[in-house]
């Protein structure tokens, strides 16, 4: 489905909204502001005859009015108006091609290391050329000058509006969507934003506001196909992944199951594709490849469902997590492009909120996790685990959209904290976005880097799983060995002036946490610590049953500890007790599939950047104080 731009046919319901939207052009201009970006929107709206609130609404759905330091979005968009320039941003291939991670993550089946073909970027990711031609300027100016970028977006909207009496179709066309439903969903989100209004400070300190226009009405969205599991408020289509028998007693590309009857779904895993929409959808339909439940498109938030949520997809690199999770891929790149569109954030949050309500999944960072939070299964798999969606995914904003804001719920001095930096102001220096050792462009991040001492010059922590030689972690964008993520909770291990230490992979991890710019907030919750008399307790990457629980026809899965130490006196945030389970599914015939449930209990903990499990019999669970 190449993403071309074309007009969207109107229904009677749409026409009613369009008539109201057209009237917005005559609405009084917003009050003058001393902030440059607000003036830029006003000037561009006047110059090209675009209603100012339409221009502001479109920009908000693309970038939230941010400039992002002139760096590209995950779908090659630049600036507040998300003018796309794939030629400059460059292309990449699927992240499933990288590293040594086995996406299925099951010792009972040979490891899968699929290879994707070359990515073919869609033609729609080159709108900057059209804007440059309209303004008679060069594309570099439109990428690097936010004022000119806004003029370019306004010029495109004016062109799309030519010959029409309303602005709805022009907004829908600006989305770049080929499909009517997705384009209308984008336009509906824009006009929803116009209706409710919004104000915020951008990543570069600009105060921008869009006054509410309550008179705007948005038509009822058309229903999604009956064979998809999506809320009505998003555009969703079915692109089924094949459950297919292959030669040599093999099959792909997922496993049939009966969740949540057979197994409770505990997690939703957020991924990014490291590839473009059309190519990624081709991979999802390849029976020899791997699978995930949903993909979300960047430019308009369109959702494609591939695997029913009752079934188990092969996406997270850990079979225990796969068997108890739903995997959602987001079109984009964890490092090459460094920011995600608001249209995709909103669509994703609506889907995740719907799934969390359906399956009783808590809306917290212990259960809504990134692929980078999934633990290795055994020591040998840790280094190959993936690290998407990366340090530039805005977890704080995402949870605001979910209606479950992060941080700020504990009393001062609590022994438990939630990592919650100001995304725009928190700009750790990472390397490796554009090549080994090369500094990434400065920009907002959800990640907090940890040091071995309360000093910026001290080494980072050691992750013995990622760096078996015992060397410190690095600032490489893919190295999560000394990095805490927004929303994660950790037990406080010490305070020294403006520095706070947390327990992390058996060590004290220090981060700068000054009183006037906190990056961690007091939290309430439970922590685990070894039971009295135990010097250390093992830490695991999966919660498998005891050997006695397996029936005779199912191979016993070894309970293998990870190479870390959880010692007496240390504490880690608890996400609750879980039962031990193993889903035996190694044949095409579902009659041979068995869910093995044991008596052994585990506690999920936030042990490092990734979650982990400890046996409940090894630890005490205590309230944080």
C-alpha positions as CSV (number, residue, x, y, z in Angstrom):
1,X,0.0,0.0,0.0
2,X,2.2,2.9,-1.2
3,X,1.5,6.1,0.7
4,X,0.4,8.5,-2.0
5,X,-1.6,11.7,-1.4
6,X,-5.1,12.0,-2.8
7,X,-8.5,13.4,-1.8
8,X,-10.8,11.6,0.5
9,X,-14.4,11.1,-0.6
10,X,-17.0,12.7,1.7
11,X,-20.0,11.3,3.3
12,X,-22.9,13.3,4.6
13,X,-21.5,13.1,8.1
14,X,-18.1,14.3,6.9
15,X,-19.7,17.1,5.0
16,X,-21.3,18.4,8.2
17,X,-17.9,18.6,9.9
18,X,-16.4,20.1,6.8
19,X,-18.9,22.9,6.9
20,X,-18.0,23.7,10.5
21,X,-14.3,23.4,9.8
22,X,-14.6,25.8,6.9
23,X,-16.1,28.3,9.2
24,X,-12.9,28.2,11.3
25,X,-11.2,30.4,8.7
26,X,-13.3,33.3,9.8
27,X,-12.7,32.7,13.6
28,X,-10.9,35.5,15.4
29,X,-7.1,35.2,15.4
30,X,-5.6,34.0,18.6
31,X,-4.2,36.6,21.0
32,X,-0.8,37.9,20.1
33,X,2.1,36.0,21.8
34,X,5.7,36.9,22.4
35,X,6.8,33.5,21.4
36,X,8.3,33.1,18.0
37,X,6.7,29.8,17.0
38,X,3.2,31.0,17.7
39,X,3.9,34.1,15.5
40,X,5.3,31.8,12.8
41,X,2.1,29.8,12.7
42,X,0.0,33.0,12.6
43,X,2.1,34.4,9.8
44,X,2.1,31.3,7.7
45,X,-1.6,30.8,8.2
46,X,-2.2,34.4,7.0
47,X,0.2,34.1,4.1
48,X,-1.3,31.0,2.6
49,X,-4.9,31.5,3.7
50,X,-5.0,28.5,6.0
51,X,-7.1,28.7,9.2
52,X,-4.6,29.1,12.0
53,X,-6.2,26.4,14.2
54,X,-6.1,24.0,11.3
55,X,-2.4,24.6,10.7
56,X,-1.7,24.3,14.5
57,X,-3.9,21.1,14.7
58,X,-2.1,19.4,11.8
59,X,1.3,20.3,13.2
60,X,0.4,19.0,16.7
61,X,-0.7,15.7,15.3
62,X,2.6,15.4,13.5
63,X,5.2,16.8,15.9
64,X,3.4,18.4,18.9
65,X,5.0,21.6,17.5
66,X,8.5,20.4,18.4
67,X,11.5,21.1,16.2
68,X,13.5,18.1,17.4
69,X,16.8,19.8,16.7
70,X,16.3,19.3,13.0
71,X,16.6,15.5,13.3
72,X,14.3,13.2,11.3
73,X,11.3,11.4,12.8
74,X,11.2,7.6,12.6
75,X,9.4,8.1,9.2
76,X,11.8,10.6,7.8
77,X,9.8,13.7,8.8
78,X,11.5,17.0,9.7
79,X,10.3,20.0,11.7
80,X,7.0,21.0,13.3
81,X,5.1,20.2,10.0
82,X,6.8,16.8,9.6
83,X,7.9,17.5,6.0
84,X,9.4,14.1,4.9
85,X,12.8,13.7,3.3
86,X,13.8,10.1,3.0
87,X,16.6,11.0,0.7
88,X,18.3,12.8,3.6
89,X,17.1,10.6,6.5
90,X,18.2,7.4,4.8
91,X,16.8,3.9,5.0
92,X,17.4,0.8,7.2
93,X,16.4,-2.8,7.4
94,X,14.4,-4.9,9.9
95,X,15.8,-5.1,13.4
96,X,15.1,-8.8,13.3
97,X,18.1,-9.1,11.0
98,X,20.5,-7.7,13.7
99,X,22.1,-9.4,16.6
100,X,21.8,-13.0,17.7
101,X,18.3,-12.8,19.4
102,X,16.0,-15.7,18.6
103,X,12.6,-14.0,18.3
104,X,10.8,-17.1,19.5
105,X,13.2,-17.6,22.4
106,X,12.3,-21.3,23.1
107,X,15.0,-23.8,23.9
108,X,12.7,-26.6,22.7
109,X,12.8,-25.4,19.1
110,X,15.8,-24.6,16.9
111,X,16.6,-20.9,17.0
112,X,15.1,-18.7,14.3
113,X,17.4,-16.1,12.7
114,X,15.3,-14.8,9.8
115,X,16.6,-12.4,7.2
116,X,14.5,-9.7,5.6
117,X,14.9,-8.4,2.1
118,X,16.0,-4.8,1.4
119,X,13.7,-2.2,2.6
120,X,11.8,-0.2,-0.1
121,X,10.8,3.1,1.3
122,X,7.3,4.4,0.2
123,X,7.2,7.2,-2.3
124,X,5.0,9.3,0.1
125,X,8.1,10.0,2.3
126,X,9.3,12.9,0.1
127,X,6.9,15.7,0.7
128,X,9.7,18.2,1.3
129,X,10.4,18.4,-2.4
130,X,6.8,19.6,-3.1
131,X,7.0,22.1,-0.3
132,X,10.4,23.4,-1.5
133,X,9.0,23.9,-5.0
134,X,6.0,25.9,-3.7
135,X,8.2,28.2,-1.6
136,X,11.0,28.3,-4.2
137,X,13.6,27.4,-1.6
138,X,15.9,24.4,-1.0
139,X,15.1,21.3,1.1
140,X,17.9,22.0,3.6
141,X,16.3,25.2,4.6
142,X,13.0,23.4,5.2
143,X,14.7,20.8,7.4
144,X,16.8,23.2,9.5
145,X,14.6,26.4,9.8
146,X,11.4,25.8,11.8
147,X,9.9,29.1,10.5
148,X,10.3,28.0,6.9
149,X,9.2,24.5,7.8
150,X,5.9,25.9,9.0
151,X,5.6,27.9,5.8
152,X,6.2,24.8,3.8
153,X,3.5,22.9,5.6
154,X,1.0,25.7,5.2
155,X,1.8,25.9,1.5
156,X,1.1,22.2,1.1
157,X,-2.2,22.5,3.0
158,X,-3.2,25.4,0.8
159,X,-2.4,23.5,-2.3
160,X,-4.4,20.5,-1.1
161,X,-7.3,22.8,-0.3
162,X,-7.4,24.5,-3.7
163,X,-10.8,24.3,-5.4
164,X,-12.6,23.1,-2.2
165,X,-14.9,24.8,0.2
166,X,-13.6,23.1,3.4
167,X,-10.4,22.0,5.1
168,X,-11.2,18.4,6.1
169,X,-10.1,16.8,2.9
170,X,-6.9,18.9,2.8
171,X,-6.1,17.7,6.3
172,X,-6.8,14.1,5.4
173,X,-4.6,14.4,2.4
174,X,-1.8,15.9,4.4
175,X,-1.6,12.6,6.3
176,X,-0.1,10.9,3.2
177,X,-2.5,8.0,3.6
178,X,-3.7,6.1,0.6
179,X,-6.6,4.6,2.4
180,X,-9.8,6.5,3.1
181,X,-10.3,5.2,6.6
182,X,-6.8,6.0,7.8
183,X,-6.8,9.5,6.3
184,X,-10.1,10.3,7.9
185,X,-8.9,9.0,11.2
186,X,-5.9,11.4,11.0
187,X,-8.2,14.3,10.1
188,X,-10.6,13.4,12.9
189,X,-7.8,13.5,15.4
190,X,-6.8,16.9,14.1
191,X,-10.3,18.3,14.5
192,X,-10.6,16.6,17.9
193,X,-7.5,18.6,18.9
194,X,-9.0,21.8,17.5
195,X,-12.2,21.1,19.5
196,X,-10.5,20.5,22.8
197,X,-7.5,22.9,22.4
198,X,-4.0,22.3,23.8
199,X,-1.1,24.3,25.0
200,X,2.5,23.2,25.8
201,X,6.1,24.2,25.9
202,X,8.0,22.7,22.9
203,X,11.3,20.9,23.1
204,X,13.1,24.1,22.3
205,X,11.3,26.3,24.8
206,X,8.6,27.8,22.6
207,X,5.2,28.5,24.2
208,X,2.5,27.5,21.7
209,X,-1.3,27.2,22.3
210,X,-4.3,26.2,20.3
211,X,-7.5,27.7,21.7
212,X,-10.4,25.3,22.1
213,X,-13.2,25.5,19.5
214,X,-16.0,23.6,21.2
215,X,-18.4,24.1,18.2
216,X,-16.4,21.7,16.1
217,X,-18.0,18.3,15.7
218,X,-16.4,15.2,14.4
219,X,-18.3,12.5,12.6
220,X,-18.7,9.0,14.0
221,X,-15.8,6.9,12.7
222,X,-16.7,4.0,10.5
223,X,-16.5,0.6,12.2
224,X,-13.4,-1.5,11.7
225,X,-13.6,-4.9,10.0
226,X,-15.2,-7.6,12.2
227,X,-12.0,-9.7,12.1
228,X,-9.8,-7.2,14.0
229,X,-9.5,-6.5,17.7
230,X,-9.3,-2.8,17.9
231,X,-11.1,0.1,19.5
232,X,-13.5,2.0,17.3
233,X,-11.5,5.2,17.7
234,X,-8.6,4.0,15.6
235,X,-8.3,2.8,12.0
236,X,-7.6,-0.9,11.9
237,X,-7.2,-3.4,9.1
238,X,-6.5,-7.1,8.9
239,X,-3.2,-8.3,7.4
240,X,-3.1,-11.9,8.7
241,X,0.1,-13.7,9.5
242,X,0.1,-17.3,8.1
243,X,-0.1,-20.3,10.4
244,X,1.4,-22.7,7.9
245,X,3.1,-26.1,7.8
246,X,6.5,-26.1,6.2
247,X,8.9,-28.8,4.9
248,X,11.0,-30.9,7.3
249,X,8.4,-30.9,10.1
250,X,8.6,-27.1,10.4
251,X,5.9,-24.5,10.6
252,X,5.4,-20.8,11.0
253,X,5.1,-18.1,11.8
254,X,3.3,-18.1,15.2
255,X,1.5,-20.6,17.5
256,X,-2.2,-21.1,18.0
257,X,-3.4,-20.9,21.6
258,X,-6.5,-20.1,23.6
259,X,-5.4,-17.1,25.8
260,X,-6.5,-15.9,28.3
261,X,-8.3,-19.2,29.0
262,X,-5.2,-21.2,28.7
263,X,-2.7,-18.6,30.0
264,X,-3.1,-15.1,31.4
265,X,-1.7,-12.2,29.2
266,X,0.5,-10.2,31.5
267,X,2.4,-7.9,29.3
268,X,2.2,-5.7,26.2
269,X,5.5,-5.3,24.5
270,X,6.3,-2.1,22.5
271,X,8.6,-2.5,19.5
272,X,9.8,-0.5,16.6
273,X,10.1,-2.0,13.1
274,X,13.4,-0.7,11.9
275,X,11.8,-0.9,8.5
276,X,9.0,0.7,6.5
277,X,5.4,-0.1,6.4
278,X,5.1,-2.1,3.2
279,X,8.2,-4.1,3.8
280,X,7.3,-4.9,7.4
281,X,3.8,-6.0,6.3
282,X,5.3,-8.3,3.7
283,X,7.5,-9.9,6.5
284,X,4.4,-10.4,8.7
285,X,2.8,-12.4,5.9
286,X,5.9,-14.6,5.3
287,X,5.3,-18.1,6.9
288,X,9.1,-18.6,7.2
289,X,9.6,-15.3,9.1
290,X,8.6,-14.3,12.7
291,X,5.5,-12.6,13.9
292,X,3.9,-10.0,16.1
293,X,0.3,-9.1,16.8
294,X,0.0,-5.5,15.4
295,X,1.9,-3.0,13.4
296,X,1.2,0.8,13.6
297,X,2.0,3.2,10.8
298,X,3.9,6.4,11.5
299,X,2.3,9.0,9.3
300,X,-1.3,8.4,10.2
301,X,-1.5,5.8,13.0
302,X,-3.1,3.1,10.9
303,X,-3.1,-0.3,12.7
304,X,-2.7,-3.6,11.0
305,X,-3.5,-6.7,13.0
306,X,-1.6,-9.9,12.1
307,X,-2.1,-12.4,14.9
308,X,-5.2,-12.8,17.0
309,X,-4.5,-11.8,20.6
310,X,-5.5,-15.3,21.8
311,X,-2.5,-16.7,19.9
312,X,1.2,-16.5,20.6
313,X,3.4,-14.5,18.3
314,X,7.2,-14.8,18.0
315,X,8.4,-11.3,18.7
316,X,10.1,-10.8,22.1
317,X,13.1,-13.2,22.1
318,X,11.9,-14.8,25.3
319,X,9.4,-17.7,25.1
320,X,7.9,-17.1,28.5
321,X,7.3,-13.5,27.7
322,X,6.0,-14.3,24.2
323,X,3.5,-16.8,25.7
324,X,2.1,-14.2,28.0
325,X,2.3,-11.0,26.0
326,X,1.0,-9.1,23.0
327,X,3.6,-7.6,20.7
328,X,3.0,-4.2,18.9
329,X,5.5,-3.0,16.3
330,X,5.7,0.8,15.5
331,X,6.9,1.9,12.1
332,X,10.2,3.6,12.7
333,X,13.8,3.4,13.9
334,X,15.2,3.4,17.4
335,X,18.3,5.5,16.5
336,X,18.4,6.4,12.8
337,X,15.2,8.4,13.2
338,X,14.9,9.8,16.7
339,X,11.3,10.8,17.3
340,X,7.9,9.3,16.8
341,X,4.8,11.1,15.4
342,X,2.0,12.1,17.6
343,X,-0.5,10.4,15.3
344,X,1.3,7.1,16.0
345,X,1.6,7.7,19.8
346,X,-2.2,8.4,20.0
347,X,-3.2,5.4,17.9
348,X,-0.9,3.1,19.9
349,X,-2.1,4.4,23.3
350,X,-5.8,3.9,22.2
351,X,-4.9,0.3,21.2
352,X,-2.9,-0.5,24.3
353,X,-5.6,1.0,26.6
354,X,-8.2,-1.1,24.8
355,X,-6.1,-4.3,25.2
356,X,-5.2,-3.6,28.8
357,X,-8.8,-3.2,29.7
358,X,-9.8,-6.3,27.8
359,X,-7.2,-8.5,29.5
360,X,-6.8,-6.8,32.9
361,X,-3.2,-5.7,32.2
362,X,-2.0,-3.0,34.7
363,X,-1.1,0.3,33.1
364,X,2.4,0.6,34.5
365,X,5.9,0.2,33.2
366,X,6.2,-3.3,34.8
367,X,3.5,-4.6,32.4
368,X,3.6,-2.2,29.4
369,X,7.2,-2.7,28.5
370,X,9.6,-2.1,25.6
371,X,11.4,-4.9,23.8
372,X,14.4,-3.5,25.5
373,X,12.9,-4.4,28.9
374,X,12.5,-8.1,28.0
375,X,15.2,-10.2,29.8
376,X,17.5,-12.7,28.2
377,X,16.4,-16.3,28.7
378,X,19.8,-17.7,29.8
379,X,23.3,-16.1,30.2
380,X,24.2,-16.8,26.5
381,X,21.2,-14.9,25.1
382,X,21.5,-11.7,27.0
383,X,24.0,-9.9,24.7
384,X,21.8,-10.6,21.6
385,X,18.6,-9.2,23.0
386,X,17.1,-6.3,21.2
387,X,16.9,-2.7,22.5
388,X,14.0,-1.1,20.7
389,X,12.1,1.2,20.9
390,X,15.2,2.9,22.2
391,X,15.9,5.9,24.5
392,X,13.9,8.3,22.4
393,X,10.5,6.8,22.9
394,X,8.6,9.2,25.1
395,X,7.2,6.9,27.8
396,X,6.0,9.8,30.0
397,X,3.9,11.3,27.2
398,X,2.7,7.8,26.2
399,X,1.3,7.1,29.7
400,X,-0.3,10.5,29.7
401,X,-2.2,9.5,26.6
402,X,-3.1,6.2,28.3
403,X,-4.6,8.2,31.2
404,X,-2.1,6.7,33.6
405,X,0.5,9.5,34.3
406,X,3.8,8.3,35.7
407,X,5.5,9.5,38.9
408,X,4.7,11.7,41.8
409,X,2.6,9.4,44.0
410,X,4.9,8.7,46.9
411,X,5.8,10.8,50.0
412,X,9.1,12.7,50.1
413,X,11.9,10.5,51.3
414,X,10.3,7.2,50.1
415,X,12.6,4.3,49.7
416,X,11.1,3.7,46.2
417,X,11.4,6.0,43.2
418,X,9.9,6.2,39.8
419,X,12.2,7.4,37.0
420,X,10.5,10.4,35.4
421,X,12.8,13.0,33.9
422,X,11.6,16.0,31.9
423,X,11.8,14.4,28.4
424,X,12.7,17.6,26.5
425,X,15.4,18.8,29.0
426,X,16.9,15.3,29.6
427,X,19.5,14.9,26.9
428,X,22.1,12.3,27.7
429,X,24.8,12.0,25.1
430,X,24.6,8.7,23.3
431,X,26.7,7.4,20.5
432,X,26.2,5.1,17.6
433,X,23.1,6.5,16.0
434,X,24.9,7.1,12.7
435,X,27.9,4.9,13.1
436,X,30.1,3.4,15.9
437,X,31.4,6.0,18.3
438,X,29.7,8.9,16.6
439,X,27.8,11.1,18.9
440,X,24.0,11.1,18.4
441,X,22.3,14.5,17.8
442,X,21.3,16.1,21.1
443,X,17.6,15.6,21.9
444,X,15.2,14.7,24.6
445,X,15.3,11.2,26.0
446,X,13.4,9.0,28.5
447,X,16.7,7.4,29.7
448,X,18.7,8.2,32.8
449,X,22.3,7.0,32.7
450,X,23.7,5.4,35.8
451,X,27.3,5.8,37.3
452,X,29.2,3.7,39.7
453,X,29.9,6.7,41.9
454,X,28.1,10.0,42.5
455,X,30.1,11.8,39.8
456,X,29.6,12.4,36.0
457,X,33.2,11.3,35.5
458,X,32.9,7.9,37.2
459,X,32.5,4.8,35.1
460,X,29.1,3.4,34.2
461,X,27.9,0.2,35.8
462,X,28.9,-3.3,34.8
463,X,26.4,-5.5,33.1
464,X,28.1,-8.9,33.2
465,X,25.5,-10.3,30.8
466,X,26.2,-7.7,28.1
467,X,29.9,-7.4,28.9
468,X,31.1,-10.8,30.1
469,X,34.7,-9.5,30.4
470,X,33.6,-7.2,33.2
471,X,34.2,-3.9,31.4
472,X,31.8,-1.0,32.2
473,X,28.8,-0.3,30.1
474,X,29.0,2.3,27.4
475,X,27.0,5.2,26.1
476,X,26.3,3.4,22.8
477,X,22.6,3.9,22.0
478,X,22.1,0.1,22.0
479,X,23.9,-0.6,25.3
480,X,21.2,-0.7,28.1
481,X,23.6,-2.0,30.8
482,X,23.6,1.2,32.8
483,X,20.4,2.9,31.9
484,X,17.1,3.4,33.8
485,X,14.0,4.1,31.8
486,X,11.1,6.4,32.4
487,X,8.3,4.9,34.5
488,X,10.5,2.1,35.9
489,X,10.6,1.9,39.7
490,X,13.7,1.2,41.8
491,X,14.6,0.9,45.4
492,X,16.8,3.7,46.8
493,X,20.3,2.6,47.8
494,X,21.7,5.9,48.9
495,X,21.8,9.6,48.6
496,X,24.8,11.9,48.4
497,X,24.1,15.6,47.8
498,X,22.3,16.0,44.5
499,X,22.9,12.4,43.6
500,X,20.6,9.4,44.2
501,X,21.6,5.7,44.0
502,X,19.3,2.8,43.2
503,X,19.8,-0.9,43.4
504,X,20.5,-2.1,39.8
505,X,21.9,-5.4,38.7
506,X,23.4,-6.1,42.1
507,X,25.1,-2.7,42.2
508,X,24.5,0.9,43.3
509,X,23.7,3.0,40.3
510,X,24.1,6.7,40.8
511,X,22.3,9.5,38.9
512,X,22.1,13.2,39.2
513,X,18.8,14.1,40.9
514,X,19.0,17.8,42.0
515,X,16.3,19.2,44.1
516,X,15.2,21.8,41.5
517,X,15.2,19.4,38.6
518,X,14.3,15.9,39.8
519,X,14.6,13.0,37.4
520,X,13.0,10.6,39.9
521,X,9.9,11.0,41.9
522,X,8.9,9.3,45.3
523,X,6.8,6.2,44.7
524,X,4.7,3.8,46.6
525,X,4.8,0.1,46.2
526,X,6.4,-3.2,47.2
527,X,10.0,-4.3,47.2
528,X,11.7,-7.7,47.5
529,X,14.8,-8.6,49.4
530,X,16.5,-12.0,50.2
531,X,15.0,-13.9,53.1
532,X,17.1,-13.9,56.3
533,X,19.9,-16.3,56.1
534,X,20.3,-16.1,52.3
535,X,23.5,-14.3,51.2
536,X,22.3,-14.2,47.6
537,X,19.3,-15.4,45.6
538,X,19.3,-16.5,41.9
539,X,17.7,-14.2,39.3
540,X,15.9,-15.6,36.3
541,X,14.8,-14.5,32.8
542,X,11.7,-16.6,32.8
543,X,9.3,-18.2,35.3
544,X,9.4,-21.8,34.4
545,X,7.8,-24.7,36.4
546,X,9.6,-27.2,38.6
547,X,10.6,-30.4,36.8
548,X,7.9,-32.4,38.6
549,X,5.2,-30.4,36.9
550,X,5.9,-31.6,33.3
551,X,3.9,-34.5,31.9
552,X,5.9,-37.4,30.5
553,X,5.5,-36.3,26.8
554,X,6.9,-32.8,27.4
555,X,10.6,-32.1,27.7
556,X,11.5,-30.5,31.0
557,X,12.8,-27.0,30.6
558,X,15.9,-26.2,32.7
559,X,15.5,-23.4,35.3
560,X,18.7,-21.5,34.5
561,X,19.8,-18.5,36.5
562,X,21.1,-15.4,34.9
563,X,24.7,-14.3,35.7
564,X,23.8,-11.6,38.2
565,X,23.8,-11.4,42.0
566,X,20.9,-10.2,44.2
567,X,22.5,-10.0,47.6
568,X,21.3,-9.6,51.2
569,X,20.5,-6.0,52.0
570,X,19.6,-5.1,48.4
571,X,16.0,-4.3,47.4
572,X,14.2,-4.3,44.1
573,X,10.7,-3.1,43.0
574,X,8.1,-5.9,42.9
575,X,5.5,-6.1,40.1
576,X,3.7,-8.9,41.9
577,X,3.8,-12.7,42.2
578,X,3.2,-14.9,39.1
579,X,2.7,-18.6,38.7
580,X,5.2,-20.8,36.8
581,X,4.2,-21.7,33.3
582,X,5.7,-23.2,30.1
583,X,3.8,-23.4,26.9
584,X,4.9,-26.5,25.0
585,X,4.2,-25.8,21.3
586,X,6.8,-27.3,19.0
587,X,4.6,-28.9,16.3
588,X,2.1,-27.7,13.8
589,X,-0.6,-29.9,15.3
590,X,-2.2,-27.9,18.1
591,X,-3.4,-31.2,19.7
592,X,0.2,-31.6,20.8
593,X,0.4,-28.2,22.5
594,X,0.4,-28.3,26.3
595,X,0.4,-25.5,29.0
596,X,2.5,-26.7,31.9
597,X,1.7,-25.0,35.2
598,X,3.7,-25.7,38.3
599,X,3.4,-25.1,42.0
600,X,6.5,-22.9,42.0
601,X,5.8,-19.1,42.3
602,X,8.0,-16.3,41.2
603,X,8.1,-12.5,41.8
604,X,8.6,-10.2,38.8
605,X,11.2,-7.5,39.7
606,X,12.8,-4.4,38.1
607,X,16.3,-5.7,38.3
608,X,18.1,-3.6,35.8
609,X,16.9,-2.0,32.5
610,X,15.2,-5.3,31.9
611,X,12.7,-7.1,34.1
612,X,13.6,-10.3,35.8
613,X,12.1,-13.0,38.1
614,X,13.1,-14.4,41.5
615,X,11.5,-17.4,43.2
616,X,8.9,-16.3,45.8
617,X,10.4,-18.7,48.3
618,X,13.7,-16.9,48.2
619,X,12.5,-13.4,49.0
620,X,10.5,-11.3,51.4
621,X,8.0,-8.9,49.9
622,X,7.9,-5.6,51.9
623,X,6.2,-2.3,51.5
624,X,8.4,0.6,50.5
625,X,8.7,3.2,53.3
